[in-house]
Amino acid sequence: MRARGQNSDGCCPSCGGRSARVHDRYRRQLQDVPLACRRVQIVLEVRRFVCANSECPQRTFTE
């Protein structure tokens, strides 16, 4: 199964500000126990955003 976020922007967990400026993308792979004798693997495409608030201590965050 593959999944990725649908929103065009993200919300900074430190200051609550919204940002649409994507810094990077990467994949995370999650595995679970087999289901009906088949291996279960979830591939998430995750974006890292740059916080738009220049005074925020957290420069980047993931969705």
Secondary structure as GFF3:
##gff-version 3
##sequence-region A 1 63
A	DSSP	beta_strand	2	4	.	.	.	ID=ss1
A	DSSP	beta_strand	10	11	.	.	.	ID=ss2
A	DSSP	beta_strand	18	19	.	.	.	ID=ss3
A	DSSP	beta_strand	22	35	.	.	.	ID=ss4
A	DSSP	beta_strand	38	50	.	.	.	ID=ss5
A	DSSP	beta_strand	60	62	.	.	.	ID=ss6
###
